[in-house]
Amino acid sequence: MSSHHIVRENQEPALLVENFYALSEEYLGQILEWSPTIISHEENLDYFLSNDIKVDFLYAQSLDSPQEEMKFIQPISSFLKDSLDYLITNNYKAVNILAKDLDSIFLRYADRINIVAFVQGIRYVLIQSRYEKWKTAGEKMFIDVSHIKSFNGLKYIDQNIFEVEQDGFVLLEMNSSDFVFVGEEV
């Protein structure tokens, strides 16, 4: 029995996979080491089967289950909405999402579940009001400038792209208390 079958009681962030290409296989492997609950849709199933990765929930109408103990989330609205609803209803506190793009639905759910979204090799966190984190000089960050009241430790590069000026803490203060995406290179 692999470690993926250990009862986790929702302690680790779930992994919601819309697009497994959103992240390098190496980084995906690091996330999988924590044995998250995995939710995917049918389009990704061959990838998981060929890599011997257990999917806990498949977003699909019930079909002959290709893996033992696989459960189904029935399509009602959309993959992201239905999957996030399932996680919240079942008391998950956090989710990592491998996504095709930054979907506005993440902002609508951010007050009910901690969301980290990976899109095209960038890790996005959803923050409110203030963001402070130790960063390495030269790292790129991605923030919609229309949401920024002030920033420190960053240099504006181009169209919502910033660069960390030197090793140390960067600080962002937002101009509202709404959730905002802050992206970091992975």
Buried (B, 14 or more C-beta within 10 A) or exposed (E): EEEBEEEBEBEBBBBBBBBBBBBEEEBBEEBBEBBBBBBBBEBBBEBBEEEEBBBBBBBBEEEEEEBEEBEEBEEEEEBBBBBBBBBBEEEBBBBBBBBEEBBEBBBEBBEEBBBBBBBBEBBBBBBEBEBEBEBEEEBBBBBBEEBBEEBEBBEEEEEBBBBBBEEEEBBBBBEEEEBBBBBBBE
